[in-house]
Amino acid sequence: MSNCANGSCTPNRSIKCTVSNCAYHCADQQYCGLNSIQVGTHEANPTKSQCVDCESFKLKG
């Protein structure tokens, strides 16, 4: 569930985010507007932070 509706966003201060082109990014606040996120990986054996992904990402549109 999202805290983002009608262009406004309630930041979830437990989820910091700098991905400004995500639909759930709270503009100018560097937080996510979702209640929770799903984190996953595109690697069989992740060893670096670059190997993990926010699977809750949705492109602004």
SETI-371166 format. One line per field, with one value per residue (C-alpha): residue number from 1; residue in three letters; x, y negated, z. Coordinates in steps of 0.02 Angstrom, whole numbers. Layout:
BEGIN
num <- (NUM, ...)
residuo <- (ALA, ...)
px <- (X, ...)
py <- (Y, ...)
pz <- (Z, ...)
//
This chain:
BEGIN
num <- (1, 2, 3, 4, 5, 6, 7, 8, 9, 10, 11, 12, 13, 14, 15, 16, 17, 18, 19, 20, 21, 22, 23, 24, 25, 26, 27, 28, 29, 30, 31, 32, 33, 34, 35, 36, 37, 38, 39, 40, 41, 42, 43, 44, 45, 46, 47, 48, 49, 50, 51, 52, 53, 54, 55, 56, 57, 58, 59, 60, 61)
residuo <- (MET, SER, ASN, CYS, ALA, ASN, GLY, SER, CYS, THR, PRO, ASN, ARG, SER, ILE, LYS, CYS, THR, VAL, SER, ASN, CYS, ALA, TYR, HIS, CYS, ALA, ASP, GLN, GLN, TYR, CYS, GLY, LEU, ASN, SER, ILE, GLN, VAL, GLY, THR, HIS, GLU, ALA, ASN, PRO, THR, LYS, SER, GLN, CYS, VAL, ASP, CYS, GLU, SER, PHE, LYS, LEU, LYS, GLY)
px <- (0, 62, 60, 69, -95, -145, 34, 61, 168, 179, 360, 396, 543, 598, 634, 762, 766, 856, 774, 679, 605, 511, 324, 336, 478, 428, 493, 621, 619, 728, 605, 490, 302, 266, 223, 348, 459, 516, 704, 771, 923, 966, 1118, 1128, 1249, 1247, 1407, 1391, 1256, 1248, 1179, 1017, 863, 709, 576, 442, 509, 379, 429, 343, 223)
py <- (0, -174, -336, -426, -487, -627, -690, -707, -592, -547, -494, -331, -387, -205, -193, -317, -334, -443, -373, -527, -447, -317, -346, -316, -440, -586, -735, -843, -728, -578, -450, -318, -338, -152, -66, 71, 121, 284, 306, 439, 483, 516, 621, 803, 760, 573, 506, 317, 187, 163, 341, 303, 212, 125, 233, 108, -21, -95, -222, -391, -416)
pz <- (0, -44, 55, -113, -187, -304, -320, -132, -29, 154, 184, 272, 379, 395, 208, 141, -48, -175, -333, -388, -545, -440, -424, -236, -204, -92, -188, -97, 55, 5, 76, 4, 18, 29, 193, 150, 3, -75, -95, -213, -316, -497, -449, -397, -256, -217, -140, -166, -138, -327, -340, -248, -311, -245, -327, -273, -396, -514, -646, -629, -769)
//
